[in-house]
């Protein structure tokens, strides 16, 4: 029997579902969506802003996204276990508000776990862009990931992109305020306050990392772009692809499991009391989805840690935005009930970490360099030092939270364990259980200049 040119590329022979999702039927190239025809002057431009994201299962799914300077003919991805490739997949292409760029996406499924794949991006009449990625291995191996928010386009942001590469993170979890296309941040900006071309600058800035490892993003208040759809998210949706398994089937909420860690991405704009633009649009349906995910993950014997990421801060002393009573009221009871281990936020452009929290109070101290057990409580981290202008760390003994009426209510800050105003990235090393049944999640926060900001060993015993 003659071997198929596609055999060996995927974990099993490509299914019809896989080929349909990728724009192929029966192995022959057929466009999955509307074809975007080229303007000859732009057809020679190569792919730009290449970035990856996991599918719902990181061991077998990967999304590859890129842009071209305008509409092109037959945008495609070639995939293989070697640079000889062997499988060609057509892209799904979409445009976005007030930019000429077109954004292309290929959704890959049925890949082999722990396997390196080579890809080539091209279109008719254009030069190609090459890269590679590695799917997540089966459970049982340690891995490192990066977590941060509030990056933008800036020198400090570019330094953090290089830091992520130097630290050999296997993926990044980005908790909102990505490119700052909408400068106002409340979803009501005038046209003069919006710079949608900055998305392309941002994607170019991160390509050296994001073309090789997944960047899993969530929306922040600066992703609410006035005039860009009902929620203002059309610009974000045009540029990013995520698992699509969240509340209401959108791209803003989703979950995935990597090794022994479950990740849940939420939309803080839905819960915040600070901004009204998208508050409550998911509401009870979103909370029901969240509780279902938490219950499933906490019941699974192969999952040790649950990490939740969203933009607005549950606990932060920084006076710029401080804490948000909306996310506390909506989600903290669920985090307590299902013993969420770590919550990661941005919004305040600084780094801060709490002691272990239950029912709105610190229950165990967690000083820098210590070892804690999250069976006792949840650690809340503000990782907003991604690159946007840093907020000063004033070290207040009193801060505030925003209540349902939008008022700033003073409160003691006895929950604060560590704080720093330096641009930084939080790195986590997840380790499987040892012989005593104890798994660990080692936190190391590194400033853009390479200095250490914080360390903590987080343990959980089943």
Buried (B, 14 or more C-beta within 10 A) or exposed (E): EEEEEBEBBBBEEBEEEBBEBBBBEEEEEEBBEEBBEBEEEBBEBBBBBBBBBBBBBBBBBBBBBBBBBBBBBBBBBBBBBEEEBBBBBBBBBBEBBBBBBBBBBBBBBBBBBEBEBBBBBBBEBBEEBBBEBBBBBEBEEEBBBBBBBBBBBBEBBBBBBEBBBEBEBBBBBBBBBBBBBBEBBBBBBEEEEBBBBBBBBBBBBBBBBBBBBBBBBBBBBBBBBBBBBEBBBBBBBBBBBBBBBBBEEBBBBBBBBBBBBBBBBBBBBBBBBBBEBBBBBBEEEBBEBBBEBBEBBBEEEEBBBBBBBBBBBBBBBBBBBBBBBBBBEBBBBBBBEBBBBBBBBBBBBBBBBBBBBBEBEBEBEBEBEBEBBBEBBBBBBBBBBBBBEBBEBEEBEEBBBBBEEEEBEEBEBEBBBBBBBBBBBBBBBBBBBEEEEBBBBBBBBBBBEEEEBBBBBBBBEE
